[in-house]
Amino acid sequence: MHNYIFNICNPEFCQREVEAMLGIILQEIRVYREIKQEGIQQGEKSLILRQLHRRVGELASDVRQLVESLPLEQLENLGEALLDFTSMTDLQAWLAALES
């Protein structure tokens, strides 16, 4: 049996094996970078939505959709700003400031 079968749980080993077989470095491939960035953004959205729910309560669907549509930089800014929020009014004011 091939040695790599026993290392299935080690992502670094699997990545090196794939790179060696294909003669490429995955991190240099544009699609790989885009998928990785999308995963990071989805994780941040999920975390910020959970934090908002704890801080200001249930989000209306239109507010939730607006938060989900924010680019990564604005999500990060919201993640910092929400630490000072005490009500839904604070979130709405923050979102309104983005539009102006």
mmCIF file of the C-alpha atoms, coordinates in Angstrom:
data_MODEL
# 
_entry.id   MODEL 
# 
loop_
_atom_site.group_PDB 
_atom_site.id 
_atom_site.type_symbol 
_atom_site.label_atom_id 
_atom_site.label_alt_id 
_atom_site.label_comp_id 
_atom_site.label_asym_id 
_atom_site.label_entity_id 
_atom_site.label_seq_id 
_atom_site.pdbx_PDB_ins_code 
_atom_site.Cartn_x 
_atom_site.Cartn_y 
_atom_site.Cartn_z 
_atom_site.occupancy 
_atom_site.B_iso_or_equiv 
_atom_site.pdbx_formal_charge 
_atom_site.auth_seq_id 
_atom_site.auth_comp_id 
_atom_site.auth_asym_id 
_atom_site.auth_atom_id 
_atom_site.pdbx_PDB_model_num 
ATOM 1   C CA . MET A 1 1   ? 0.000   0.000  0.000   1.00 0.00 ? 1   MET A CA 1 
ATOM 2   C CA . HIS A 1 2   ? 1.019   3.550  -0.601  1.00 0.00 ? 2   HIS A CA 1 
ATOM 3   C CA . ASN A 1 3   ? 2.267   5.489  2.372   1.00 0.00 ? 3   ASN A CA 1 
ATOM 4   C CA . TYR A 1 4   ? -0.019  8.494  1.671   1.00 0.00 ? 4   TYR A CA 1 
ATOM 5   C CA . ILE A 1 5   ? -3.144  6.453  2.456   1.00 0.00 ? 5   ILE A CA 1 
ATOM 6   C CA . PHE A 1 6   ? -2.144  6.390  6.106   1.00 0.00 ? 6   PHE A CA 1 
ATOM 7   C CA . ASN A 1 7   ? -1.662  10.156 6.197   1.00 0.00 ? 7   ASN A CA 1 
ATOM 8   C CA . ILE A 1 8   ? -5.151  11.118 5.065   1.00 0.00 ? 8   ILE A CA 1 
ATOM 9   C CA . CYS A 1 9   ? -5.776  13.102 8.265   1.00 0.00 ? 9   CYS A CA 1 
ATOM 10  C CA . ASN A 1 10  ? -2.748  15.322 7.692   1.00 0.00 ? 10  ASN A CA 1 
ATOM 11  C CA . PRO A 1 11  ? -3.849  18.123 5.294   1.00 0.00 ? 11  PRO A CA 1 
ATOM 12  C CA . GLU A 1 12  ? -0.316  19.441 4.841   1.00 0.00 ? 12  GLU A CA 1 
ATOM 13  C CA . PHE A 1 13  ? 0.907   16.033 3.692   1.00 0.00 ? 13  PHE A CA 1 
ATOM 14  C CA . CYS A 1 14  ? -2.045  15.638 1.309   1.00 0.00 ? 14  CYS A CA 1 
ATOM 15  C CA . GLN A 1 15  ? -1.420  19.089 -0.166  1.00 0.00 ? 15  GLN A CA 1 
ATOM 16  C CA . ARG A 1 16  ? 2.273   18.317 -0.694  1.00 0.00 ? 16  ARG A CA 1 
ATOM 17  C CA . GLU A 1 17  ? 1.391   15.020 -2.371  1.00 0.00 ? 17  GLU A CA 1 
ATOM 18  C CA . VAL A 1 18  ? -1.080  16.668 -4.742  1.00 0.00 ? 18  VAL A CA 1 
ATOM 19  C CA . GLU A 1 19  ? 1.418   19.409 -5.544  1.00 0.00 ? 19  GLU A CA 1 
ATOM 20  C CA . ALA A 1 20  ? 4.124   16.830 -6.251  1.00 0.00 ? 20  ALA A CA 1 
ATOM 21  C CA . MET A 1 21  ? 1.825   14.757 -8.474  1.00 0.00 ? 21  MET A CA 1 
ATOM 22  C CA . LEU A 1 22  ? 0.633   17.754 -10.471 1.00 0.00 ? 22  LEU A CA 1 
ATOM 23  C CA . GLY A 1 23  ? 3.903   19.655 -10.438 1.00 0.00 ? 23  GLY A CA 1 
ATOM 24  C CA . ILE A 1 24  ? 2.244   22.789 -9.082  1.00 0.00 ? 24  ILE A CA 1 
ATOM 25  C CA . ILE A 1 25  ? 1.911   24.766 -5.892  1.00 0.00 ? 25  ILE A CA 1 
ATOM 26  C CA . LEU A 1 26  ? -1.762  25.016 -4.985  1.00 0.00 ? 26  LEU A CA 1 
ATOM 27  C CA . GLN A 1 27  ? -1.407  28.351 -3.219  1.00 0.00 ? 27  GLN A CA 1 
ATOM 28  C CA . GLU A 1 28  ? -0.293  29.928 -6.484  1.00 0.00 ? 28  GLU A CA 1 
ATOM 29  C CA . ILE A 1 29  ? -3.441  28.928 -8.319  1.00 0.00 ? 29  ILE A CA 1 
ATOM 30  C CA . ARG A 1 30  ? -5.963  31.760 -8.573  1.00 0.00 ? 30  ARG A CA 1 
ATOM 31  C CA . VAL A 1 31  ? -8.963  29.489 -8.034  1.00 0.00 ? 31  VAL A CA 1 
ATOM 32  C CA . TYR A 1 32  ? -7.440  28.073 -4.851  1.00 0.00 ? 32  TYR A CA 1 
ATOM 33  C CA . ARG A 1 33  ? -6.877  31.586 -3.499  1.00 0.00 ? 33  ARG A CA 1 
ATOM 34  C CA . GLU A 1 34  ? -10.432 32.620 -4.368  1.00 0.00 ? 34  GLU A CA 1 
ATOM 35  C CA . ILE A 1 35  ? -11.937 29.564 -2.686  1.00 0.00 ? 35  ILE A CA 1 
ATOM 36  C CA . LYS A 1 36  ? -9.810  30.126 0.396   1.00 0.00 ? 36  LYS A CA 1 
ATOM 37  C CA . GLN A 1 37  ? -10.839 33.812 0.547   1.00 0.00 ? 37  GLN A CA 1 
ATOM 38  C CA . GLU A 1 38  ? -14.505 32.863 0.156   1.00 0.00 ? 38  GLU A CA 1 
ATOM 39  C CA . GLY A 1 39  ? -14.182 30.419 3.054   1.00 0.00 ? 39  GLY A CA 1 
ATOM 40  C CA . ILE A 1 40  ? -12.648 33.098 5.250   1.00 0.00 ? 40  ILE A CA 1 
ATOM 41  C CA . GLN A 1 41  ? -15.412 35.536 4.358   1.00 0.00 ? 41  GLN A CA 1 
ATOM 42  C CA . GLN A 1 42  ? -18.146 32.961 5.058   1.00 0.00 ? 42  GLN A CA 1 
ATOM 43  C CA . GLY A 1 43  ? -16.602 32.226 8.444   1.00 0.00 ? 43  GLY A CA 1 
ATOM 44  C CA . GLU A 1 44  ? -16.465 35.916 9.326   1.00 0.00 ? 44  GLU A CA 1 
ATOM 45  C CA . LYS A 1 45  ? -20.082 36.436 8.234   1.00 0.00 ? 45  LYS A CA 1 
ATOM 46  C CA . SER A 1 46  ? -21.225 33.551 10.373  1.00 0.00 ? 46  SER A CA 1 
ATOM 47  C CA . LEU A 1 47  ? -19.329 34.790 13.426  1.00 0.00 ? 47  LEU A CA 1 
ATOM 48  C CA . ILE A 1 48  ? -20.507 38.387 13.062  1.00 0.00 ? 48  ILE A CA 1 
ATOM 49  C CA . LEU A 1 49  ? -24.127 37.328 12.574  1.00 0.00 ? 49  LEU A CA 1 
ATOM 50  C CA . ARG A 1 50  ? -23.958 35.250 15.766  1.00 0.00 ? 50  ARG A CA 1 
ATOM 51  C CA . GLN A 1 51  ? -22.348 38.123 17.671  1.00 0.00 ? 51  GLN A CA 1 
ATOM 52  C CA . LEU A 1 52  ? -24.979 40.565 16.410  1.00 0.00 ? 52  LEU A CA 1 
ATOM 53  C CA . HIS A 1 53  ? -27.747 38.209 17.493  1.00 0.00 ? 53  HIS A CA 1 
ATOM 54  C CA . ARG A 1 54  ? -26.298 38.071 21.006  1.00 0.00 ? 54  ARG A CA 1 
ATOM 55  C CA . ARG A 1 55  ? -25.685 41.807 21.166  1.00 0.00 ? 55  ARG A CA 1 
ATOM 56  C CA . VAL A 1 56  ? -28.869 43.281 19.626  1.00 0.00 ? 56  VAL A CA 1 
ATOM 57  C CA . GLY A 1 57  ? -31.290 40.362 19.263  1.00 0.00 ? 57  GLY A CA 1 
ATOM 58  C CA . GLU A 1 58  ? -32.899 38.681 16.281  1.00 0.00 ? 58  GLU A CA 1 
ATOM 59  C CA . LEU A 1 59  ? -32.079 40.393 12.990  1.00 0.00 ? 59  LEU A CA 1 
ATOM 60  C CA . ALA A 1 60  ? -34.838 41.235 10.526  1.00 0.00 ? 60  ALA A CA 1 
ATOM 61  C CA . SER A 1 61  ? -34.336 39.413 7.228   1.00 0.00 ? 61  SER A CA 1 
ATOM 62  C CA . ASP A 1 62  ? -33.540 42.627 5.323   1.00 0.00 ? 62  ASP A CA 1 
ATOM 63  C CA . VAL A 1 63  ? -30.894 43.600 7.897   1.00 0.00 ? 63  VAL A CA 1 
ATOM 64  C CA . ARG A 1 64  ? -29.442 40.091 7.815   1.00 0.00 ? 64  ARG A CA 1 
ATOM 65  C CA . GLN A 1 65  ? -29.238 40.167 4.012   1.00 0.00 ? 65  GLN A CA 1 
ATOM 66  C CA . LEU A 1 66  ? -27.531 43.553 4.124   1.00 0.00 ? 66  LEU A CA 1 
ATOM 67  C CA . VAL A 1 67  ? -24.931 42.277 6.594   1.00 0.00 ? 67  VAL A CA 1 
ATOM 68  C CA . GLU A 1 68  ? -24.385 39.145 4.491   1.00 0.00 ? 68  GLU A CA 1 
ATOM 69  C CA . SER A 1 69  ? -23.753 41.288 1.402   1.00 0.00 ? 69  SER A CA 1 
ATOM 70  C CA . LEU A 1 70  ? -20.980 43.342 3.006   1.00 0.00 ? 70  LEU A CA 1 
ATOM 71  C CA . PRO A 1 71  ? -17.466 42.922 1.582   1.00 0.00 ? 71  PRO A CA 1 
ATOM 72  C CA . LEU A 1 72  ? -14.810 41.463 3.859   1.00 0.00 ? 72  LEU A CA 1 
ATOM 73  C CA . GLU A 1 73  ? -13.304 44.815 4.922   1.00 0.00 ? 73  GLU A CA 1 
ATOM 74  C CA . GLN A 1 74  ? -16.704 46.171 5.997   1.00 0.00 ? 74  GLN A CA 1 
ATOM 75  C CA . LEU A 1 75  ? -17.484 42.912 7.807   1.00 0.00 ? 75  LEU A CA 1 
ATOM 76  C CA . GLU A 1 76  ? -14.275 43.313 9.780   1.00 0.00 ? 76  GLU A CA 1 
ATOM 77  C CA . ASN A 1 77  ? -15.184 46.916 10.603  1.00 0.00 ? 77  ASN A CA 1 
ATOM 78  C CA . LEU A 1 78  ? -18.642 45.799 11.718  1.00 0.00 ? 78  LEU A CA 1 
ATOM 79  C CA . GLY A 1 79  ? -17.042 43.116 13.885  1.00 0.00 ? 79  GLY A CA 1 
ATOM 80  C CA . GLU A 1 80  ? -15.162 45.821 15.768  1.00 0.00 ? 80  GLU A CA 1 
ATOM 81  C CA . ALA A 1 81  ? -18.050 48.305 15.882  1.00 0.00 ? 81  ALA A CA 1 
ATOM 82  C CA . LEU A 1 82  ? -20.568 45.806 17.247  1.00 0.00 ? 82  LEU A CA 1 
ATOM 83  C CA . LEU A 1 83  ? -18.599 45.607 20.470  1.00 0.00 ? 83  LEU A CA 1 
ATOM 84  C CA . ASP A 1 84  ? -20.017 49.039 21.295  1.00 0.00 ? 84  ASP A CA 1 
ATOM 85  C CA . PHE A 1 85  ? -23.598 48.310 20.182  1.00 0.00 ? 85  PHE A CA 1 
ATOM 86  C CA . THR A 1 86  ? -26.282 48.200 22.845  1.00 0.00 ? 86  THR A CA 1 
ATOM 87  C CA . SER A 1 87  ? -29.367 47.995 20.634  1.00 0.00 ? 87  SER A CA 1 
ATOM 88  C CA . MET A 1 88  ? -30.656 47.400 17.133  1.00 0.00 ? 88  MET A CA 1 
ATOM 89  C CA . THR A 1 89  ? -30.634 51.192 16.689  1.00 0.00 ? 89  THR A CA 1 
ATOM 90  C CA . ASP A 1 90  ? -26.832 51.165 16.894  1.00 0.00 ? 90  ASP A CA 1 
ATOM 91  C CA . LEU A 1 91  ? -26.602 48.546 14.147  1.00 0.00 ? 91  LEU A CA 1 
ATOM 92  C CA . GLN A 1 92  ? -29.091 50.406 11.962  1.00 0.00 ? 92  GLN A CA 1 
ATOM 93  C CA . ALA A 1 93  ? -27.161 53.662 12.426  1.00 0.00 ? 93  ALA A CA 1 
ATOM 94  C CA . TRP A 1 94  ? -23.889 51.913 11.507  1.00 0.00 ? 94  TRP A CA 1 
ATOM 95  C CA . LEU A 1 95  ? -25.443 50.435 8.363   1.00 0.00 ? 95  LEU A CA 1 
ATOM 96  C CA . ALA A 1 96  ? -27.019 53.790 7.423   1.00 0.00 ? 96  ALA A CA 1 
ATOM 97  C CA . ALA A 1 97  ? -23.604 55.460 7.721   1.00 0.00 ? 97  ALA A CA 1 
ATOM 98  C CA . LEU A 1 98  ? -22.292 53.023 5.086   1.00 0.00 ? 98  LEU A CA 1 
ATOM 99  C CA . GLU A 1 99  ? -24.920 54.149 2.607   1.00 0.00 ? 99  GLU A CA 1 
ATOM 100 C CA . SER A 1 100 ? -24.232 57.847 3.032   1.00 0.00 ? 100 SER A CA 1 
# 
